[in-house]
């Protein structure tokens, strides 16, 4: 469960968080290298409103965290046998003119 005490790099490890951060960076015109920087990645979320001078406020962070925490981190348990599917082993060819 993610909270305001987590760091940006923790959010970036979450698949939904990665998509959100990538879209924000795209809109602002920055590269993902910015997030992979250890200094930026280690910033806690609760420090963002102060560091961004209100560009990222607490309301935005609360909505983002609600979105990130809406799905559990663990996959569903499946106790049944694995069924073979023909399409997993099929080979498809596409011939270009």
KOLVEX-630892 format. One record per atom (N, C-alpha, C): residue number from 1; x, y, z. Coordinates in nm, 3 decimals. Each point is the difference from the previous one (the first is absolute). Example, Ala and Ser with C-alpha at 12.3 -4.5 7.8 and 13.67 -1.06 7.14 Angstrom:
2
<vexti 1, <1.319, -0.569, 0.780>>
<vexti 1, <-0.089, 0.119, 0.000>>
<vexti 1, <0.090, 0.120, 0.000>>
<vexti 2, <-0.035, 0.105, -0.072>>
<vexti 2, <0.082, 0.119, 0.006>>
<vexti 2, <-0.077, 0.109, 0.073>>
This chain:
97
<vexti 1, <0.085, -0.117, 0.000>>
<vexti 1, <-0.085, 0.117, 0.000>>
<vexti 1, <0.090, 0.124, 0.000>>
<vexti 2, <-0.013, 0.081, -0.101>>
<vexti 2, <0.084, 0.119, -0.015>>
<vexti 2, <-0.060, 0.117, 0.077>>
<vexti 3, <0.089, 0.085, 0.052>>
<vexti 3, <-0.044, 0.117, 0.077>>
<vexti 3, <0.090, 0.118, -0.033>>
<vexti 4, <-0.026, 0.112, 0.066>>
<vexti 4, <0.081, 0.121, -0.021>>
<vexti 4, <0.142, -0.016, 0.051>>
<vexti 5, <0.026, -0.101, 0.081>>
<vexti 5, <0.135, -0.023, 0.051>>
<vexti 5, <0.086, -0.081, -0.096>>
<vexti 6, <-0.058, -0.049, -0.108>>
<vexti 6, <0.079, -0.074, -0.099>>
<vexti 6, <0.074, 0.097, -0.090>>
<vexti 7, <0.101, -0.053, -0.066>>
<vexti 7, <0.083, 0.082, -0.088>>
<vexti 7, <-0.047, -0.012, -0.145>>
<vexti 8, <0.047, 0.092, -0.083>>
<vexti 8, <-0.040, 0.001, -0.141>>
<vexti 8, <0.040, -0.131, -0.067>>
<vexti 9, <0.117, -0.054, 0.035>>
<vexti 9, <0.044, -0.125, -0.062>>
<vexti 9, <-0.092, -0.117, 0.036>>
<vexti 10, <-0.064, 0.005, 0.117>>
<vexti 10, <-0.096, -0.104, 0.037>>
<vexti 10, <-0.124, 0.007, -0.087>>
<vexti 11, <-0.043, 0.121, -0.029>>
<vexti 11, <-0.116, 0.019, -0.088>>
<vexti 11, <0.034, -0.046, -0.141>>
<vexti 12, <0.123, 0.027, -0.044>>
<vexti 12, <0.042, -0.035, -0.135>>
<vexti 12, <0.012, -0.151, -0.019>>
<vexti 13, <0.016, -0.076, 0.108>>
<vexti 13, <0.006, -0.146, -0.008>>
<vexti 13, <-0.138, -0.061, -0.022>>
<vexti 14, <-0.103, 0.071, 0.039>>
<vexti 14, <-0.138, -0.046, -0.019>>
<vexti 14, <-0.038, 0.020, -0.146>>
<vexti 15, <-0.060, -0.099, -0.068>>
<vexti 15, <-0.035, 0.016, -0.142>>
<vexti 15, <-0.091, 0.120, -0.028>>
<vexti 16, <-0.100, 0.021, 0.084>>
<vexti 16, <-0.089, 0.114, -0.019>>
<vexti 16, <0.075, 0.130, 0.029>>
<vexti 17, <0.083, -0.002, 0.104>>
<vexti 17, <0.080, 0.118, 0.034>>
<vexti 17, <0.097, 0.037, -0.111>>
<vexti 18, <0.058, -0.101, -0.064>>
<vexti 18, <0.092, 0.026, -0.111>>
<vexti 18, <-0.074, 0.068, -0.114>>
<vexti 19, <-0.121, -0.048, -0.031>>
<vexti 19, <-0.078, 0.062, -0.107>>
<vexti 19, <-0.036, 0.144, 0.034>>
<vexti 20, <-0.040, 0.025, 0.124>>
<vexti 20, <-0.038, 0.136, 0.041>>
<vexti 20, <0.120, 0.093, -0.009>>
<vexti 21, <0.114, -0.043, 0.053>>
<vexti 21, <0.119, 0.084, -0.003>>
<vexti 21, <0.048, 0.023, -0.143>>
<vexti 22, <-0.004, -0.105, -0.083>>
<vexti 22, <0.042, 0.016, -0.139>>
<vexti 22, <-0.089, 0.100, -0.074>>
<vexti 23, <-0.130, -0.003, 0.025>>
<vexti 23, <-0.092, 0.096, -0.064>>
<vexti 23, <0.027, 0.142, 0.049>>
<vexti 24, <0.026, 0.015, 0.129>>
<vexti 24, <0.033, 0.133, 0.053>>
<vexti 24, <0.128, 0.055, -0.062>>
<vexti 25, <0.101, -0.086, -0.010>>
<vexti 25, <0.126, 0.043, -0.060>>
<vexti 25, <-0.018, 0.036, -0.147>>
<vexti 26, <-0.082, -0.078, -0.070>>
<vexti 26, <-0.026, 0.029, -0.141>>
<vexti 26, <-0.069, 0.135, -0.016>>
<vexti 27, <-0.098, 0.028, 0.085>>
<vexti 27, <-0.072, 0.127, -0.007>>
<vexti 27, <0.091, 0.119, 0.033>>
<vexti 28, <0.097, -0.022, 0.089>>
<vexti 28, <0.090, 0.109, 0.039>>
<vexti 28, <0.122, 0.009, -0.090>>
<vexti 29, <0.019, -0.099, -0.087>>
<vexti 29, <0.112, 0.003, -0.093>>
<vexti 29, <0.132, -0.048, 0.059>>
<vexti 30, <-0.005, -0.084, 0.103>>
<vexti 30, <0.122, -0.052, 0.062>>
<vexti 30, <0.017, -0.148, -0.033>>
<vexti 31, <0.122, -0.048, 0.013>>
<vexti 31, <0.031, -0.139, -0.025>>
<vexti 31, <-0.015, -0.081, 0.129>>
<vexti 32, <-0.015, -0.132, -0.014>>
<vexti 32, <-0.010, -0.086, 0.118>>
<vexti 32, <0.133, -0.010, 0.074>>
<vexti 33, <0.107, 0.047, -0.061>>
<vexti 33, <0.130, 0.003, 0.067>>
<vexti 33, <-0.008, 0.085, 0.127>>
<vexti 34, <-0.087, 0.099, -0.001>>
<vexti 34, <-0.018, 0.086, 0.117>>
<vexti 34, <-0.043, -0.082, 0.121>>
<vexti 35, <-0.091, -0.093, -0.018>>
<vexti 35, <-0.051, -0.083, 0.111>>
<vexti 35, <0.105, -0.102, 0.042>>
<vexti 36, <0.079, -0.049, -0.094>>
<vexti 36, <0.101, -0.100, 0.032>>
<vexti 36, <0.121, 0.060, 0.070>>
<vexti 37, <0.008, 0.131, 0.007>>
<vexti 37, <0.105, 0.068, 0.075>>
<vexti 37, <-0.018, -0.035, 0.148>>
<vexti 38, <0.105, -0.048, 0.068>>
<vexti 38, <-0.016, -0.041, 0.141>>
<vexti 38, <-0.046, 0.112, 0.092>>
<vexti 39, <0.039, 0.121, -0.028>>
<vexti 39, <-0.041, 0.111, 0.086>>
<vexti 39, <-0.150, 0.024, -0.013>>
<vexti 40, <-0.050, 0.002, -0.122>>
<vexti 40, <-0.143, 0.023, -0.022>>
<vexti 40, <-0.081, -0.121, 0.045>>
<vexti 41, <0.048, -0.120, -0.028>>
<vexti 41, <-0.072, -0.121, 0.037>>
<vexti 41, <-0.017, -0.019, 0.150>>
<vexti 42, <0.089, 0.057, 0.079>>
<vexti 42, <-0.007, -0.016, 0.145>>
<vexti 42, <-0.080, 0.109, 0.069>>
<vexti 43, <-0.063, 0.089, -0.074>>
<vexti 43, <-0.083, 0.105, 0.061>>
<vexti 43, <-0.131, -0.064, 0.046>>
<vexti 44, <-0.039, 0.030, 0.123>>
<vexti 44, <-0.128, -0.051, 0.051>>
<vexti 44, <-0.115, 0.079, -0.061>>
<vexti 45, <-0.113, -0.067, -0.015>>
<vexti 45, <-0.116, 0.064, -0.061>>
<vexti 45, <-0.050, 0.119, 0.080>>
<vexti 46, <0.010, -0.008, 0.132>>
<vexti 46, <-0.051, 0.110, 0.082>>
<vexti 46, <0.081, 0.128, -0.018>>
<vexti 47, <0.120, -0.009, -0.059>>
<vexti 47, <0.083, 0.118, -0.023>>
<vexti 47, <-0.031, 0.067, -0.135>>
<vexti 48, <-0.073, -0.067, -0.087>>
<vexti 48, <-0.025, 0.053, -0.134>>
<vexti 48, <-0.077, 0.132, -0.002>>
<vexti 49, <-0.106, 0.020, 0.079>>
<vexti 49, <-0.070, 0.129, -0.006>>
<vexti 49, <0.091, 0.119, 0.031>>
<vexti 50, <0.089, -0.019, 0.095>>
<vexti 50, <0.091, 0.109, 0.037>>
<vexti 50, <0.107, 0.020, -0.108>>
<vexti 51, <0.054, -0.110, -0.052>>
<vexti 51, <0.106, 0.010, -0.100>>
<vexti 51, <-0.049, 0.053, -0.135>>
<vexti 52, <-0.124, -0.032, -0.035>>
<vexti 52, <-0.054, 0.044, -0.129>>
<vexti 52, <-0.077, 0.131, 0.011>>
<vexti 53, <0.001, 0.060, 0.117>>
<vexti 53, <-0.069, 0.128, 0.025>>
<vexti 53, <-0.147, -0.007, -0.038>>
<vexti 54, <-0.064, -0.112, 0.036>>
<vexti 54, <-0.143, -0.015, -0.020>>
<vexti 54, <-0.041, -0.060, -0.133>>
<vexti 55, <0.096, -0.024, -0.092>>
<vexti 55, <-0.036, -0.061, -0.128>>
<vexti 55, <-0.058, -0.139, 0.022>>
<vexti 56, <0.061, -0.076, 0.090>>
<vexti 56, <-0.054, -0.129, 0.043>>
<vexti 56, <-0.047, 0.021, 0.143>>
<vexti 57, <-0.132, 0.004, 0.020>>
<vexti 57, <-0.053, 0.028, 0.134>>
<vexti 57, <-0.045, -0.128, 0.069>>
<vexti 58, <-0.043, 0.013, 0.124>>
<vexti 58, <-0.041, -0.117, 0.080>>
<vexti 58, <-0.123, -0.069, -0.061>>
<vexti 59, <-0.091, 0.076, -0.060>>
<vexti 59, <-0.118, -0.061, -0.061>>
<vexti 59, <0.039, -0.092, -0.115>>
<vexti 60, <0.094, 0.046, -0.083>>
<vexti 60, <0.048, -0.083, -0.111>>
<vexti 60, <0.064, -0.128, 0.053>>
<vexti 61, <0.083, 0.014, 0.102>>
<vexti 61, <0.067, -0.117, 0.056>>
<vexti 61, <-0.100, -0.097, 0.062>>
<vexti 62, <-0.102, 0.050, 0.067>>
<vexti 62, <-0.101, -0.088, 0.059>>
<vexti 62, <-0.077, -0.077, -0.107>>
<vexti 63, <-0.034, 0.067, -0.109>>
<vexti 63, <-0.071, -0.068, -0.109>>
<vexti 63, <0.091, -0.104, -0.065>>
<vexti 64, <0.127, 0.036, -0.022>>
<vexti 64, <0.094, -0.093, -0.061>>
<vexti 64, <0.021, -0.123, 0.090>>
<vexti 65, <0.014, 0.021, 0.129>>
<vexti 65, <0.017, -0.112, 0.092>>
<vexti 65, <-0.125, -0.087, 0.008>>
<vexti 66, <-0.115, 0.062, -0.008>>
<vexti 66, <-0.125, -0.078, -0.001>>
<vexti 66, <-0.006, -0.088, -0.124>>
<vexti 67, <0.043, 0.054, -0.114>>
<vexti 67, <0.004, -0.077, -0.124>>
<vexti 67, <0.101, -0.115, 0.011>>
<vexti 68, <0.117, 0.029, 0.054>>
<vexti 68, <0.104, -0.102, 0.012>>
<vexti 68, <-0.038, -0.110, 0.098>>
<vexti 69, <-0.073, 0.034, 0.105>>
<vexti 69, <-0.038, -0.099, 0.101>>
<vexti 69, <-0.133, -0.068, -0.031>>
<vexti 70, <-0.061, 0.031, -0.113>>
<vexti 70, <-0.130, -0.058, -0.032>>
<vexti 70, <0.009, -0.147, -0.038>>
<vexti 71, <0.115, -0.044, -0.046>>
<vexti 71, <0.018, -0.140, -0.037>>
<vexti 71, <0.102, -0.065, 0.093>>
<vexti 72, <-0.024, -0.124, 0.040>>
<vexti 72, <0.097, -0.068, 0.087>>
<vexti 72, <0.129, -0.030, -0.077>>
<vexti 73, <0.109, -0.011, 0.075>>
<vexti 73, <0.130, -0.025, -0.062>>
<vexti 73, <0.021, -0.146, -0.037>>
<vexti 74, <-0.074, -0.090, 0.062>>
<vexti 74, <0.021, -0.142, -0.025>>
<vexti 74, <-0.098, -0.050, -0.106>>
<vexti 75, <0.046, -0.090, -0.086>>
<vexti 75, <-0.091, -0.056, -0.100>>
<vexti 75, <-0.102, -0.094, 0.064>>
<vexti 76, <-0.109, -0.024, -0.070>>
<vexti 76, <-0.104, -0.089, 0.051>>
<vexti 76, <0.053, -0.143, 0.006>>
<vexti 77, <-0.045, -0.073, 0.100>>
<vexti 77, <0.038, -0.140, 0.014>>
<vexti 77, <-0.086, -0.084, -0.094>>
<vexti 78, <0.064, -0.092, -0.069>>
<vexti 78, <-0.073, -0.089, -0.089>>
<vexti 78, <0.041, -0.142, 0.036>>
<vexti 79, <-0.095, -0.077, 0.047>>
<vexti 79, <0.030, -0.135, 0.046>>
<vexti 79, <-0.021, -0.108, -0.104>>
<vexti 80, <-0.056, 0.033, -0.114>>
<vexti 80, <-0.030, -0.100, -0.100>>
<vexti 80, <0.121, -0.038, -0.083>>
<vexti 81, <-0.015, -0.106, -0.079>>
<vexti 81, <0.111, -0.042, -0.086>>
<vexti 81, <0.018, 0.098, -0.116>>
<vexti 82, <0.120, 0.004, -0.050>>
<vexti 82, <0.029, 0.086, -0.115>>
<vexti 82, <-0.046, -0.072, -0.125>>
<vexti 83, <-0.085, 0.065, -0.077>>
<vexti 83, <-0.054, -0.060, -0.121>>
<vexti 83, <0.086, 0.041, -0.119>>
<vexti 84, <0.043, -0.098, -0.079>>
<vexti 84, <0.078, 0.037, -0.119>>
<vexti 84, <-0.090, 0.069, -0.103>>
<vexti 85, <0.054, 0.097, -0.067>>
<vexti 85, <-0.073, 0.072, -0.102>>
<vexti 85, <0.076, -0.011, -0.132>>
<vexti 86, <-0.071, -0.027, -0.108>>
<vexti 86, <0.066, -0.022, -0.128>>
<vexti 86, <0.073, 0.125, -0.048>>
<vexti 87, <-0.053, 0.118, 0.032>>
<vexti 87, <0.057, 0.123, -0.053>>
<vexti 87, <0.131, 0.039, 0.069>>
<vexti 88, <0.030, -0.062, 0.114>>
<vexti 88, <0.126, 0.031, 0.067>>
<vexti 88, <0.119, -0.065, -0.071>>
<vexti 89, <-0.025, -0.107, -0.073>>
<vexti 89, <0.108, -0.068, -0.070>>
<vexti 89, <-0.010, 0.014, -0.150>>
<vexti 90, <-0.100, 0.069, -0.048>>
<vexti 90, <-0.018, 0.016, -0.144>>
<vexti 90, <0.099, 0.102, -0.055>>
<vexti 91, <0.036, -0.019, -0.125>>
<vexti 91, <0.089, 0.093, -0.069>>
<vexti 91, <-0.081, 0.068, -0.109>>
<vexti 92, <0.002, 0.132, 0.000>>
<vexti 92, <-0.074, 0.076, -0.100>>
<vexti 92, <0.099, 0.069, -0.092>>
<vexti 93, <-0.030, -0.004, -0.128>>
<vexti 93, <0.084, 0.067, -0.098>>
<vexti 93, <-0.081, 0.106, -0.071>>
<vexti 94, <0.064, 0.111, -0.027>>
<vexti 94, <-0.063, 0.103, -0.081>>
<vexti 94, <0.093, 0.027, -0.117>>
<vexti 95, <-0.053, -0.015, -0.118>>
<vexti 95, <0.081, 0.019, -0.120>>
<vexti 95, <-0.027, 0.139, -0.054>>
<vexti 96, <0.108, 0.076, -0.015>>
<vexti 96, <-0.013, 0.136, -0.051>>
<vexti 96, <0.020, 0.000, -0.151>>
<vexti 97, <-0.077, 0.078, -0.073>>
<vexti 97, <0.016, 0.004, -0.147>>
<vexti 97, <0.129, 0.069, -0.041>>
